Amino acid sequence: MAFLAPTGARSRSAGARGVSARTRRAVAGWMFSLPFLVLYALFELVPVVASIAISFTDMRSTDMRDPLAVESAGLDNYVRILSDDVFWQAVLNTVYFTAVSVPFTLAAGLALALALNRGMGRLQTFFRVGYYLPVVSSVIAVAVVWNYLLAPESGLVNTALGVVGIEGPDWLKDPDWAMPALIAMAVWRHMGFAMVIFLAGLQGIPGELYEAARLDGVSRWQSFRHITLPMLRPTVLFMVVISVIGNLQFFEEPFVMTQGGPLNSTTSISYQIYQTFGSGQYGYAAALSYVLFILIALLALLQFRLLREKP
């Protein structure tokens, strides 16, 4: 028919309308996202970029009146870290804390999860809440409890040791025992979270696998080794990664219990950053923060490479 437009013209017109509709949808989507993007840029991206820039300056608290007058320090802050004895002591303390607390936390959490997964009837919910309660408790309340437990004269730990003829140390003021005391506190605080995650992983394992293993005469240990652990591999990877990341940033324990002492034996990298920032050395504190960030990122990548499932 003569009044109909050519096929090519109709296609181009439909295409134009389609592109226009897609464009309108895209613009509408960006408009709805704009409030979040603005807030994210203001409170996330801008501070991150600013802190990176500050790490290359000699900015101090006295420079806050005129931040634009701060002079560049180049790599001086990062070079200073290499010769900072307190930093290297903090690195050793952080590695020690992480290397000991992570395995104990995961082992305790897995043991509790296995016990609860086997069934405790109506008491299962009670035990779940009881073991998870320290995770959501205030660190100040936890510190009060543990200070009472570890008190040198009247603490329950030293009292129990005295019953068997052992004289307990002053846990939080002895350089040799302060860090083990903080590790015990950290394991107690965090094993409930590990328990919940492992329990979720255990409940995702098909029961048919265990039934088939029992029919074949497989022992409980063999079932745990050849069924439970392989099936929990993704859960273990998740827990190892987040536990290492969290423990490398440990701050609350020394902050509320020992203030980094005695003799810097419990000073962590995060606590040193806090002290450095508190003393007004903003440029050096920013540099320490990014060294910690790089350390955490490298260890996370290493863990994924070592623990990921192989084809």
C-alpha positions as MATLAB code, in Angstrom:
seq = 'MAFLAPTGARSRSAGARGVSARTRRAVAGWMFSLPFLVLYALFELVPVVASIAISFTDMRSTDMRDPLAVESAGLDNYVRILSDDVFWQAVLNTVYFTAVSVPFTLAAGLALALALNRGMGRLQTFFRVGYYLPVVSSVIAVAVVWNYLLAPESGLVNTALGVVGIEGPDWLKDPDWAMPALIAMAVWRHMGFAMVIFLAGLQGIPGELYEAARLDGVSRWQSFRHITLPMLRPTVLFMVVISVIGNLQFFEEPFVMTQGGPLNSTTSISYQIYQTFGSGQYGYAAALSYVLFILIALLALLQFRLLREKP';
ca = [
       0.000    0.000    0.000;
       1.292    3.445   -0.955;
       0.685    5.144    2.379;
       2.786    2.626    4.306;
       6.370    3.603    5.081;
       9.146    1.488    3.624;
      10.286   -1.472    5.677;
      13.745    0.047    6.291;
      12.215    3.302    7.515;
       9.887    1.452    9.889;
      12.863   -0.521   11.292;
      14.894    2.622   11.838;
      11.938    4.305   13.562;
      11.342    1.304   15.827;
      15.051    1.151   16.620;
      15.079    4.831   17.502;
      12.107    4.352   19.808;
      13.826    1.323   21.384;
      17.064    3.197   22.002;
      15.117    6.119   23.420;
      13.251    3.808   25.811;
      16.487    2.168   26.941;
      18.040    5.579   27.451;
      15.088    6.734   29.530;
      15.280    3.613   31.688;
      19.028    4.080   32.163;
      18.581    7.749   33.114;
      15.792    6.831   35.538;
      17.981    4.148   37.118;
      20.879    6.562   37.577;
      18.547    9.182   39.051;
      17.249    6.704   41.628;
      20.838    5.677   42.413;
      22.106    9.252   42.622;
      21.417    9.834   46.366;
      23.358    6.686   47.298;
      26.188    7.498   44.890;
      26.526   11.013   46.303;
      26.603    9.739   49.893;
      29.015    6.950   48.964;
      31.350    9.401   47.250;
      31.240   11.871   50.139;
      31.683    9.392   52.980;
      33.685    6.587   51.304;
      35.572    7.557   48.154;
      36.587   11.071   49.192;
      37.961    9.985   52.622;
      39.860    7.075   51.044;
      41.460    9.291   48.401;
      42.184   11.948   51.032;
      43.824    9.445   53.384;
      46.012    8.128   50.566;
      47.125   11.686   49.837;
      47.711   12.396   53.544;
      49.983    9.331   53.815;
      52.429   11.113   51.500;
      52.521   14.282   53.614;
      53.838   15.300   57.023;
      50.377   16.387   58.182;
      49.972   16.804   61.938;
      47.214   17.980   64.231;
      48.698   21.501   64.190;
      48.083   21.673   60.426;
      44.302   21.337   60.720;
      43.884   25.112   60.740;
      45.428   25.336   57.276;
      45.387   21.900   55.586;
      46.357   23.319   52.176;
      49.698   24.449   53.599;
      50.787   20.888   54.407;
      54.040   19.952   52.702;
      54.604   16.769   50.754;
      56.790   14.135   52.420;
      57.023   11.755   49.476;
      57.805    8.238   50.668;
      59.328    9.427   53.964;
      56.467    8.023   56.062;
      56.784    4.593   54.465;
      60.568    4.634   54.830;
      60.141    5.603   58.481;
      57.980    2.511   59.027;
      60.896    0.268   58.055;
      62.977    1.611   60.952;
      60.149    1.836   63.501;
      60.869   -0.696   66.267;
      57.371   -0.303   67.728;
      55.843   -1.147   64.339;
      57.849   -4.349   63.975;
      56.951   -5.330   67.530;
      53.301   -4.670   66.641;
      53.659   -6.829   63.508;
      55.052   -9.720   65.553;
      52.290   -9.326   68.136;
      49.605   -9.220   65.432;
      50.961  -12.280   63.629;
      51.272  -14.162   66.932;
      47.728  -13.254   67.937;
      46.315  -14.248   64.529;
      48.307  -17.466   64.141;
      47.179  -18.776   67.536;
      43.648  -17.424   67.903;
      42.321  -18.333   64.441;
      42.973  -22.119   64.663;
      41.664  -22.298   68.234;
      38.561  -20.261   67.364;
      37.737  -22.362   64.313;
      38.436  -25.643   66.124;
      36.233  -24.639   69.077;
      33.479  -23.406   66.760;
      33.554  -26.601   64.692;
      33.500  -28.807   67.808;
      30.473  -26.936   69.179;
      28.733  -27.103   65.801;
      29.293  -30.854   65.562;
      27.906  -31.360   69.069;
      24.814  -29.252   68.373;
      24.278  -30.810   64.947;
      23.987  -34.278   66.476;
      20.923  -33.083   68.321;
      20.278  -31.929   71.864;
      16.521  -31.852   71.668;
      14.888  -28.800   73.170;
      18.173  -27.609   74.685;
      19.733  -26.972   71.272;
      18.343  -23.429   71.030;
      19.474  -22.695   74.594;
      23.063  -23.727   73.820;
      23.091  -21.811   70.533;
      22.041  -18.618   72.289;
      24.459  -19.223   75.162;
      27.487  -19.735   72.950;
      26.565  -16.863   70.627;
      25.903  -14.381   73.442;
      29.572  -13.253   73.787;
      29.595  -12.282   70.096;
      26.875   -9.675   70.576;
      27.921   -8.589   74.069;
      29.567   -5.230   74.657;
      33.343   -5.430   74.691;
      33.312   -3.334   77.866;
      31.142   -5.910   79.626;
      33.422   -8.681   78.369;
      36.464   -6.779   79.643;
      34.915   -6.430   83.106;
      34.258  -10.176   83.267;
      37.740  -11.127   82.097;
      39.437   -8.615   84.381;
      37.619  -10.316   87.242;
      38.635  -13.783   86.020;
      42.301  -12.807   85.534;
      42.800  -10.710   88.669;
      46.132  -11.757   90.237;
      44.927  -12.143   93.830;
      41.208  -12.852   93.772;
      40.622  -13.943   90.177;
      38.862  -17.247   89.528;
      41.662  -18.483   87.244;
      44.433  -18.017   89.813;
      42.152  -19.309   92.571;
      41.562  -22.504   90.584;
      45.291  -22.852   89.901;
      46.015  -22.365   93.606;
      43.804  -25.329   94.448;
      46.226  -27.616   92.577;
      49.302  -25.895   94.003;
      50.148  -23.601   91.075;
      50.823  -19.921   91.655;
      49.185  -18.037   88.815;
      50.870  -14.993   87.248;
      49.594  -11.446   87.019;
      48.100  -12.233   83.621;
      47.596   -8.768   82.198;
      50.783   -7.206   83.564;
      53.235   -9.996   82.757;
      54.815   -9.560   79.259;
      54.917  -13.347   78.824;
      51.269  -13.969   79.731;
      49.400  -10.835   78.602;
      49.062  -11.939   74.976;
      47.909  -15.513   75.814;
      45.289  -13.970   78.095;
      44.015  -11.764   75.259;
      43.994  -14.750   72.898;
      41.874  -16.757   75.352;
      39.454  -13.850   75.624;
      39.265  -13.473   71.828;
      38.642  -17.199   71.274;
      35.852  -17.142   73.861;
      34.283  -14.074   72.224;
      34.356  -15.297   68.626;
      33.863  -19.062   68.752;
      30.079  -18.568   68.878;
      30.118  -16.903   65.464;
      32.238  -19.723   64.032;
      29.812  -22.223   65.584;
      26.800  -20.663   63.825;
      28.540  -20.610   60.424;
      29.807  -24.190   60.748;
      26.395  -25.359   61.942;
      24.812  -23.893   58.814;
      27.403  -25.695   56.693;
      26.830  -29.000   58.496;
      23.090  -28.800   58.011;
      23.659  -28.373   54.280;
      25.404  -31.757   53.974;
      23.003  -34.444   52.630;
      22.186  -37.017   55.286;
      22.254  -39.772   52.646;
      26.041  -39.556   52.564;
      26.298  -40.468   56.249;
      23.690  -43.224   55.904;
      25.633  -44.795   53.037;
      28.846  -44.529   55.048;
      27.252  -46.272   58.049;
      26.003  -49.091   55.826;
      29.574  -49.544   54.565;
      30.880  -49.801   58.111;
      32.683  -46.450   58.087;
      33.670  -45.116   61.517;
      32.717  -41.660   62.775;
      36.264  -40.388   62.386;
      36.404  -41.630   58.783;
      33.021  -40.002   58.069;
      34.283  -36.749   59.540;
      37.513  -36.909   57.563;
      36.150  -38.044   54.195;
      32.648  -36.546   54.193;
      32.301  -33.683   56.666;
      35.584  -31.863   56.057;
      35.463  -32.026   52.219;
      31.844  -30.846   52.187;
      32.724  -28.022   54.593;
      35.610  -26.788   52.447;
      33.795  -23.618   51.214;
      32.662  -22.864   54.781;
      36.181  -23.369   56.125;
      37.596  -21.081   53.422;
      35.072  -18.385   54.313;
      35.771  -18.667   58.033;
      39.559  -18.708   57.627;
      39.552  -15.629   55.402;
      37.236  -13.491   57.526;
      38.874  -14.674   60.769;
      42.358  -13.787   59.561;
      41.171  -10.412   58.272;
      39.418   -9.676   61.557;
      42.298  -10.808   63.761;
      44.880   -8.837   61.799;
      42.882   -5.750   62.757;
      42.494   -6.704   66.410;
      42.159   -3.588   68.499;
      39.455   -3.930   71.131;
      41.274   -6.487   73.275;
      44.443   -4.434   73.933;
      42.456   -1.205   74.041;
      40.156   -2.247   76.886;
      42.447   -4.700   78.700;
      46.132   -3.733   78.492;
      46.471   -0.452   76.553;
      49.183   -2.141   74.491;
      51.327   -3.068   77.475;
      53.167   -4.275   79.312;
      56.287   -3.184   77.378;
      54.345   -3.150   74.069;
      53.823   -6.906   74.359;
      50.173   -6.565   73.286;
      50.446   -3.587   70.935;
      48.836   -4.486   67.618;
      49.194   -2.657   64.312;
      45.676   -1.228   64.688;
      46.418   -0.082   68.232;
      49.644    1.587   67.081;
      47.666    3.375   64.343;
      45.222    4.569   67.018;
      48.049    5.820   69.230;
      49.825    7.505   66.316;
      46.659    9.248   65.195;
      45.924   10.262   68.783;
      49.352   11.867   69.061;
      48.562   14.068   66.043;
      50.811   12.365   63.475;
      48.136   12.067   60.802;
      50.450   11.465   57.848;
      52.346    8.651   59.562;
      49.122    7.089   60.871;
      47.685    7.054   57.333;
      50.825    5.354   56.038;
      50.580    2.706   58.767;
      46.937    2.131   57.830;
      47.770    1.424   54.204;
      50.613   -0.886   55.125;
      48.093   -2.876   57.185;
      45.642   -2.805   54.262;
      48.264   -4.186   51.872;
      49.225   -6.902   54.370;
      45.593   -7.996   54.753;
      44.970   -7.978   50.985;
      48.056  -10.088   50.258;
      47.194  -12.630   52.945;
      43.587  -12.860   51.719;
      44.770  -13.566   48.153;
      47.227  -16.172   49.454;
      44.478  -17.916   51.423;
      42.176  -18.061   48.406;
      44.943  -19.608   46.321;
      45.835  -22.195   48.955;
      42.342  -23.153   50.110;
      40.226  -22.890   46.968;
      38.829  -26.043   45.475;
      41.076  -27.581   42.858;
      39.581  -28.854   39.585;
];
